[in-house]
Amino acid sequence: MITPDQFEVNEAWIAMRINEEFLFVKDEPYDMHVLIDAASAYVLGHVLSSVVDESPSGKDVEALFRKAWGAKSQWAEKLIIPENFIAESVFRIEAENDGLAVEIVPLSDLEPIVGPLRELFASDFIGSTT
């Protein structure tokens, strides 16, 4: 298990898909990918990607990382990504371009940090807590 108290603020970021069910925008299915500070669980930003495209564009992920950098004017030391993350490649490329180490972990290990956010997202945006 990975818990927030294992990190200092801005030491590690987590990239993941926050929605469990597709989001529909003008009847088209989308996923929302977020970048989260591991210590504070603060959402540094998000990017939407069409399910047809499977993952966000490199340009969108680069913009997301720049926004996250702007919060503290420094990069995290590492990016944590869950196993089988559909957008792993594009997030890995951007992290490595910015000098972040990349660590792959089981999604269940991230539950203490991202679980409450996923539940809130599901109840506020999807309308259920499943």
Buried (B, 14 or more C-beta within 10 A) or exposed (E): EBEBEEBEBBEBBBBBBBBEEEBEEEEEEBBBBBBBBBBBBBBBBBBEBBBEEEBBEBEBBBBBBEBBBEBEEEBBBBBBBBEEBBBBBBBBBBBEEBEBEBEEBEBEBBBBBBEEBBEEBBEEEBEEEE
